Amino acid sequence: MNLQSNDFELFEIPVQFTQDHAAMQTRWQALQREAHPDRFAAQAGAVQRVAMQWSVRINEAWARLKDPLKRAAYLCELHGAPIQAENNTAMPTAFLVQQMEWREALDDASSAAALEALNTEVLQARRDGLAQCARLLDVVHDYAAAAQQVRALMFIERFARDVDDAIDSL
């Protein structure tokens, strides 16, 4: 293993968005068993520190790979199209209008049924956005367009949490 390997190399999986989650999880568990600091408890301090570094590195990679949005962002960055969500918030007008309509619907929702309907719509938009990411990353290889899609999905994720909070507060 090489600490400088990208997450896909570390997990020995294809550098693509579409992944077999169960296979990734199995590989994560195998890597953890191999590098877990407890296996090196009787070793010198330097060996224990290296094991700890490996464990942290493996867990960071797993956190990125298991989450589709983080995986998409990571792929964009690997291919020279960083997300830059803090600096680049420009979105297509239609997307911004949709966001405003959702916000108004959330503010106006006065029943569990209205919130559930909004939640269903937002979750479908998330699924559609992830499917678009898969196409842009794995088929078209348009990483700049995928980065734009990831930024849109970040808005959708944030709004989905707001809807969940509203549902929980009923």
Secondary structure by P-SEA (a helix, b strand, c coil): ccccccccccccccccccccaaaaaaaaaaaaaaccccccccccaaaaaaaaaaaaaaaaaaaaaacaaaaaaaaaaaacccccccccccccaaaaaaaaaaaaaaaacccaaaaaaaaaaaaaaaaaaaaaaaaacccccaaaaaaaaaaaaaaaaaaaaaaaaaaaac
